[in-house]
């Protein structure tokens, strides 16, 4: 069974920084990518950033240049460094693990709240 444990959310003022971490454990094979999504109240869940095993990254336009995704392959851990935070970044942030073995699957963390005050 795969588990994702997130940490690092909290309350920060606009312009501040936070770092999210997500550690994956369990029987993990064939990782395609790891990433972060977020969901604000009344809105659909949206992609924030993803990173592949080859360190290829993809960012939402709204966070490009402010957020940086990184991973530690040995620890199956993904990080999201968030700088220059804005009130519109307020959301629950979810860690995602996409694998291709034994069958293509998505795993999700429980979510961590990020609140940016103006």
N, C-alpha and C positions, 0 to 999 in steps of 0.2 A: 504494500500500500504506500502510495506517495503522499507526503505531507509537505506543505509549504508554510513556513513560519515567518511572518513579517514583523518588523520593528522599525522604530524611528519616526513615527508620525508625531504630531503635536500641534501646538498653537504658536504662531510666529507672526511678527509684524511684517507688513509689506516691505519688500526690499531685503528681507532676511533670507536665511538658508536653512535647509533641512537635508538630512541624508537618510534615505530609506534602505533597509536591508531585507533580503528574503533568502532564507536557507531552505533548500529542498533536501528531503531525506526519503529513504525507502528504496524500493527496487526501481531504479531509474536507468533506462537504456535508450540510446538513440535520440538524444536531445536535438531537436531542430533549432529552437531558440528559447530564450527566456525574456520576459518583458514585464512592463508595468502598464496597467490600464487604470482609469479613474472614472468615478461616477459621482456627479454633483446632484443635489436634490432636484427631482423633477426632470432629470436629463438621462439620456442613455449612456451606457458605459462606452468609453472611448479609449482608443489607443493613445498612450503617452510615448513609449519608447520600447524598442526591442533590440536584442543583440543575439547574433548567432554564435555557433561554436568557433567560427572563423573571425569573430569580432566585428562582423559587419553590423552596423547600427542603422536604425530607422527611427526618426522622431516625428511627432506631430508638429505641424507648422507653428502652433501656438507656443511650443516650449523650446524650439530649436534655438540654440545659442544661450539658453539659460539652464537647461537640464543636461546632465551627462549620465549615461548608463554605462555600467561596467560589470564585469563578472569575474569570479574566481572559479575556473573550471574544476580545480581539484576539490573545492569545497561545495560545488553545485550551489553557489551563492551569487545572487545578482544584487547590484546596488543602484540607487538612483540619487545622484547629487542634484539638489534643486537649489538654484541661486536666483537672486532677484525675483523672489516670489511676489505674486500679485494676488489680490483678493479673488480673482476669477480662477485661481488654481485650487481654491477650496473644494475638497471632494474627499471621498473615500478612495484610497489607492489600493489596487489589487495586484498582487504578483501573479504572473502567469508562466506556466511551464508547458511547452509544446513538445511532444515526443512522437517518434514514428514507430517505436517498438514497445511492446509486441504488436500493438495496433495504434494507428494515429490517434492521439488523445490530447486533451487539454486538461491541465490541473490548475486550480485556483487557490490562493491564500484566502484567509478570512477577512482581509481588508484592514487598513489602518487609516485613521482619520487625519487629514491635514487641513488645518484651518488657518487662513491668512487674514489678519485684521488690517483694516485700512487706517 
